[in-house]
Amino acid sequence: MKKIYLDNAATSWPKPEAVYDAVDNFNRNIGGNPGRGTTSFALTPASMVLETRERLAQLFNINDPLRISFTLNITEALNVALKGSLQPGDHLIISSMEHNAVVRPAFALAELGIEITVIPCNLEGLFDTKALVKAIKTNTKMVGLLHASNVTGTIQPIVEVGQTCRERGILFLVDSAQSAGVLPIDVQRQSIDILAFTGHKGLLGPQGTGGIYVKPGVDVKPLKEGGTGSQSHDTKQPQCMPDCLESGTLNTPGIIGLGAGVGFVLEQGIDTIRLYEQKLAEILWQNIKNITGVKMYGPAIAKDRTAVLSFAIGEMDSAQVSFLLEREFGIVTRSGLHCTPFAHRTIGTLQQGTCRLSPGFFNTEAEMETVIKAIATLAKKA
């Protein structure tokens, strides 16, 4: 049975052929360790890693590519951003839709004396900008907000939030796990001080890649210290970006593959990708919402969400729904709480969880029709 893969919100698959080729070419024909010496085996991969930074800078409208440091994933990037920026006595504001990649490090910091305010979102998962203004205190140091929800696809008003932060001298941290490569990101227009991104979702790169952009003038302490290939005579960690946040050997083949993925996104265009995925998601939404016994979650208007849709069938456990969709129809989804219990508490699905559909750029309309029929079949049996 041929699989229909609808779990792109967890990791995109398949990747563009250029990504597979780039990783394979590096491993077979290039090798080496970027920045470790003056031979071609150090300089060539360093140049290729720089090219990935430059493509990311182009995508996110970042003036200086060297303000981007690579991490193993967005979870590491968010930990760097939070733990490297906040001190006891500081106040952090987050939303009730945040992923555990933000929630867990934030509450770990709370045990060390960081004050946290969680602003409730509405039933569609939308952040309340008026509540943000009311929540700001004299010691508010940072606002951390996901760009789009991994449960409902809800797109947050980051332009307004960024402007509010900029006017008050508050750091604005954006979690772009569900938006990078899918929605336009402009760190200048959106007043983003720190951007965390992952490589293996909308940027179409390999797993084990991600990174963090830090605005000039903003200091973020490293999460770890070690070899950077620079200033090796000094016992102190280099202070310059990107070295200060890049200790140890990089995932060079992964980063080069990420560069190929970003190149594909730039070539196709964000608008083209967004419109196509939105079209597939709208086919699902408009048809699944009319199936008896099925409940949909998130914004009803397509422009207000990414191509991420959550649903439940009656009282059926979400894990069972996901299991049956693959076993009986070959449809791959994601069930449960999606590492986001705050979000499920917000939309009222903490006990049951949801089954999530997340079509990508390589899915087809015909596949969406198959998915709709499969869900309708399960709903009749529920």
C-alpha positions in Angstrom: 0.0 0.0 0.0 1.5 3.3 -1.0 1.6 5.8 1.9 0.1 9.2 1.9 2.4 11.3 4.1 0.5 14.0 6.0 2.9 14.7 8.9 4.9 17.6 7.5 4.4 19.6 10.7 6.6 17.0 12.5 9.2 16.7 9.7 8.8 17.4 6.0 9.0 14.4 3.6 10.0 13.8 0.9 12.8 16.4 0.5 13.7 18.0 -2.8 16.2 15.9 -4.8 18.7 18.7 -4.4 18.8 18.1 -0.7 19.6 14.4 -1.0 22.2 15.2 -3.7 23.9 17.9 -1.5 24.3 15.6 1.5 25.5 12.7 -0.5 28.0 14.8 -2.5 29.5 16.3 0.7 29.9 12.9 2.4 31.3 11.2 -0.7 33.4 13.9 -2.4 34.2 16.8 0.0 34.4 15.9 3.6 36.4 17.9 6.1 35.6 20.1 9.1 34.7 23.8 8.4 36.9 26.3 10.1 39.4 23.8 11.4 42.6 24.7 9.6 43.7 26.2 6.3 43.5 23.2 4.0 40.9 22.7 1.3 39.2 20.2 3.7 38.5 23.1 6.1 38.0 26.0 3.7 35.7 24.3 1.2 33.1 23.1 3.8 33.4 26.5 5.5 32.5 28.2 2.3 29.5 25.9 1.8 28.3 26.5 5.4 28.5 30.2 4.7 26.4 29.8 1.6 23.7 28.3 3.7 23.9 31.2 6.1 23.6 33.6 3.2 20.5 31.8 1.8 18.8 31.9 5.2 19.7 35.6 5.5 18.1 36.2 2.2 15.0 34.3 3.2 14.6 36.1 6.6 15.8 39.6 5.4 18.8 39.5 7.7 21.5 42.0 6.8 24.5 40.1 8.2 24.5 36.3 7.6 27.1 35.9 10.4 24.4 36.8 12.9 23.0 33.3 12.3 24.4 30.5 14.4 23.6 26.8 13.7 22.2 24.5 16.3 21.1 20.8 16.3 17.4 21.8 16.1 15.0 24.6 17.1 14.7 23.2 20.7 18.4 23.9 21.2 18.0 27.3 19.6 15.1 28.2 21.9 17.0 27.0 25.0 20.0 29.2 23.9 17.6 32.2 23.5 15.9 31.8 26.8 18.7 30.7 29.0 21.2 33.0 27.4 19.0 36.2 27.7 17.2 35.9 31.0 18.4 36.4 34.6 16.7 36.0 38.0 14.3 38.9 38.4 13.5 39.2 34.7 9.9 38.8 33.5 9.1 36.6 30.5 5.8 36.6 28.7 4.6 33.6 26.6 1.3 32.4 25.2 -0.9 29.4 26.1 -0.2 27.9 22.7 3.6 27.4 23.1 5.4 24.2 22.4 7.2 22.3 25.2 10.4 23.5 23.5 9.6 26.9 25.1 7.4 25.9 28.0 9.9 23.5 29.6 13.0 25.7 29.5 10.8 28.6 30.6 9.5 26.8 33.7 13.0 25.5 34.4 14.1 29.1 34.5 11.1 30.0 36.8 12.7 27.7 39.4 15.8 30.0 39.2 13.9 33.2 39.8 12.6 34.2 36.4 9.0 35.5 36.5 6.6 34.0 33.9 3.3 35.2 32.6 1.3 32.9 30.3 -1.3 34.9 28.2 -4.4 32.8 27.4 -5.3 32.5 23.7 -8.8 32.1 22.5 -10.4 28.8 21.4 -8.9 29.1 18.0 -5.4 29.6 19.5 -5.1 33.3 18.7 -2.8 35.5 20.9 -4.4 38.5 22.6 -2.3 41.6 21.9 -4.4 43.7 24.3 -3.7 41.3 27.1 0.0 41.5 26.2 0.1 45.3 26.8 -1.7 44.8 30.2 0.8 42.1 31.2 4.0 44.1 30.5 5.8 45.1 33.7 8.8 47.3 34.4 11.0 44.1 34.6 9.6 42.5 31.4 12.7 41.4 29.5 11.3 39.2 26.8 8.2 38.2 24.9 8.4 34.7 23.4 5.8 33.7 20.8 5.4 31.0 18.2 4.7 32.3 14.7 2.2 29.5 14.0 0.7 26.7 16.0 1.7 23.1 15.4 -1.8 22.0 16.6 -4.2 24.3 14.9 -2.1 26.1 12.4 -3.2 29.5 13.9 -1.0 32.3 12.6 -0.1 34.8 15.4 0.0 38.6 15.0 3.8 38.8 15.2 4.0 42.2 13.5 1.8 43.8 16.2 3.6 42.0 19.0 7.0 42.9 17.6 6.0 46.6 17.4 4.8 46.5 20.9 8.0 45.1 22.1 10.2 47.4 20.1 8.4 50.5 21.4 9.0 49.3 25.0 12.6 48.0 24.7 11.5 44.4 25.2 13.2 41.5 23.5 11.0 39.7 21.0 11.8 36.0 20.5 9.9 34.2 17.6 9.6 30.4 17.4 9.4 29.8 13.6 9.2 26.0 13.8 5.9 25.9 11.8 6.4 29.0 9.7 10.0 29.1 8.3 9.7 28.2 4.6 5.9 28.5 4.7 5.1 32.0 5.8 7.0 35.3 5.1 9.5 36.1 7.8 11.2 39.5 7.8 13.2 40.1 11.0 13.3 43.9 10.3 9.7 44.5 9.4 8.4 42.2 12.1 10.8 43.7 14.8 12.3 40.3 15.6 15.3 40.4 18.0 15.9 36.7 18.2 14.6 34.2 15.6 14.8 30.4 16.3 14.3 28.1 13.3 14.5 24.4 12.5 15.8 23.0 9.3 13.8 19.8 8.8 10.3 21.1 8.4 9.3 24.0 6.1 12.9 24.6 5.1 13.0 21.1 3.7 16.4 20.2 5.1 17.6 17.2 7.0 16.9 16.5 10.7 19.6 17.6 13.1 19.7 21.1 11.7 18.4 24.4 13.0 19.7 27.8 14.2 19.3 31.1 15.8 19.4 34.7 14.6 20.4 37.3 17.1 20.0 41.0 16.2 23.1 43.2 16.3 23.3 44.8 19.8 21.6 41.9 21.5 23.8 39.7 23.6 22.9 36.0 24.2 25.2 33.9 26.4 26.2 30.5 25.0 24.6 27.4 26.3 27.9 25.6 26.0 31.6 26.4 25.5 34.2 24.6 23.5 36.1 24.5 20.2 35.0 26.9 17.5 38.1 26.9 15.2 38.7 30.5 16.2 40.7 32.3 18.9 42.0 28.9 20.0 44.7 30.5 22.1 42.1 31.9 24.5 40.5 30.0 27.4 37.4 32.2 27.0 34.6 31.6 24.5 34.8 33.9 21.5 32.3 36.8 21.9 31.6 37.3 18.2 28.8 35.7 16.2 28.4 33.1 15.0 31.3 31.5 16.8 30.1 32.2 20.3 27.0 30.0 19.9 28.7 27.3 17.7 30.9 25.2 19.9 32.0 21.8 18.6 31.8 20.3 15.1 28.8 21.3 13.1 26.5 18.9 11.4 28.1 20.0 8.1 26.4 17.6 5.7 23.1 18.5 7.3 23.7 22.2 7.0 24.7 21.9 3.4 21.6 19.9 2.8 19.6 22.6 4.6 21.2 25.1 2.2 19.8 23.1 -0.7 16.4 23.0 1.0 16.4 26.8 1.5 17.6 27.2 -2.1 14.5 25.2 -3.2 12.2 27.4 -1.1 13.8 30.6 -2.6 13.5 29.2 -6.1 9.8 28.3 -5.8 8.9 31.3 -3.7 7.2 31.5 -0.3 4.0 32.7 -1.9 3.8 29.8 -4.3 4.5 27.3 -1.5 2.0 29.0 0.8 -0.8 29.1 -1.8 -0.4 25.5 -2.8 -0.3 24.1 0.8 -3.2 26.4 1.7 -5.2 25.0 -1.3 -4.7 21.4 -0.1 -5.6 22.3 3.5 -8.7 24.1 2.4 -9.9 21.0 0.5 -9.5 19.0 3.7 -11.1 21.6 5.9 -14.2 22.3 3.7 -15.0 18.6 3.3 -14.0 17.1 6.7 -16.0 19.7 8.6 -19.2 18.4 7.1 -18.6 14.8 8.1 -21.0 13.7 10.9 -19.3 13.1 14.2 -16.1 14.9 13.2 -15.0 18.1 15.0 -12.4 20.5 13.6 -10.1 22.8 15.6 -8.5 26.1 14.8 -9.4 29.1 12.6 -12.2 28.5 10.0 -10.7 31.1 7.6 -7.8 29.7 5.5 -5.7 32.8 5.6 -5.6 32.6 9.4 -3.8 29.3 9.5 -1.0 27.3 8.0 -1.6 23.9 6.4 -2.1 22.3 9.8 -5.5 20.9 10.7 -6.5 19.0 13.9 -9.7 17.0 14.2 -11.4 14.4 16.4 -13.9 11.7 15.6 -16.6 11.5 18.3 -15.1 10.2 21.5 -12.5 8.0 19.7 -9.0 8.2 21.1 -6.8 10.3 18.8 -4.1 7.6 18.8 -6.6 5.1 17.5 -7.7 7.4 14.7 -4.2 7.8 13.6 -3.4 4.1 13.9 -6.5 3.1 11.8 -5.8 5.8 9.1 -2.4 4.2 8.5 -3.3 0.6 8.9 -6.5 0.6 6.8 -5.7 3.5 4.3 -2.0 4.1 4.3 -2.4 7.7 5.6 0.4 8.9 7.9 -0.7 11.5 10.5 0.2 12.6 14.0 -2.0 12.0 17.1 -2.0 13.0 20.7 -0.9 16.2 22.4 1.9 17.0 19.9 4.3 18.0 22.6 2.0 21.0 23.3 -0.2 20.3 26.3 -0.7 24.1 26.8 -2.3 24.4 23.3 -4.6 21.4 23.9 -5.7 22.8 27.2 -6.5 26.0 25.4 -8.7 24.4 22.7 -10.2 21.9 25.1 -8.6 18.7 23.8 -6.2 17.9 26.7 -7.9 14.5 27.5 -8.7 13.2 24.0 -5.9 14.9 22.0 -6.4 15.4 18.3 -5.4 13.8 15.0 -3.3 16.2 13.0 -3.2 16.5 9.2 -0.3 18.6 7.7 0.0 18.4 3.9 3.1 19.7 2.3 4.3 20.9 -1.1 4.8 17.4 -2.5 1.3 16.2 -1.7 -1.5 16.2 -4.3 -5.2 17.1 -4.5 -6.0 13.4 -5.3 -4.4 12.4 -2.0 -6.6 14.9 -0.2 -9.7 13.3 -1.6 -8.5 9.9 -0.4 -8.0 11.3 3.1 -11.5 12.8 3.2 -13.1 9.5 2.2 -11.0 7.6 4.8 -12.0 9.9 7.6 -15.7 9.6 6.5 -15.4 5.8 6.6 -13.9 5.9 10.1 -16.6 8.3 11.3 -19.4 6.0 10.2 -17.9 3.2 12.3 -17.3 5.3 15.4 
